[in-house]
């Protein structure tokens, strides 16, 4: 009986942890079941490059605005070959 209660407590604890992670993902705090957007590091690298080449700033603005448009429409990113 003691093992059954312990197992039940573990199952309930895991379920509550799952619900907490799902809530945190809905709030945008973590990526739990979905994958983070790809290419996020490239914008950071471009920002560093903009220190040396200020003309790249318009490229950064385009990439960020494209992501915002994609996020608003809900369409998935198309992978380029």
Rosetta blueprint (number, residue, H / E / L):
1 X L
2 X H
3 X H
4 X H
5 X H
6 X H
7 X H
8 X H
9 X H
10 X H
11 X H
12 X H
13 X H
14 X H
15 X H
16 X H
17 X H
18 X H
19 X H
20 X H
21 X H
22 X H
23 X H
24 X H
25 X H
26 X H
27 X L
28 X L
29 X L
30 X L
31 X L
32 X L
33 X L
34 X L
35 X L
36 X L
37 X L
38 X L
39 X L
40 X H
41 X H
42 X H
43 X H
44 X H
45 X H
46 X H
47 X H
48 X H
49 X H
50 X H
51 X H
52 X H
53 X L
54 X H
55 X H
56 X H
57 X H
58 X H
59 X H
60 X H
61 X H
62 X H
63 X H
64 X H
65 X H
66 X H
67 X H
68 X H
69 X H
70 X H
71 X H
72 X H
73 X H
74 X L
75 X L
76 X L
77 X L
78 X L
79 X L
80 X L
81 X L
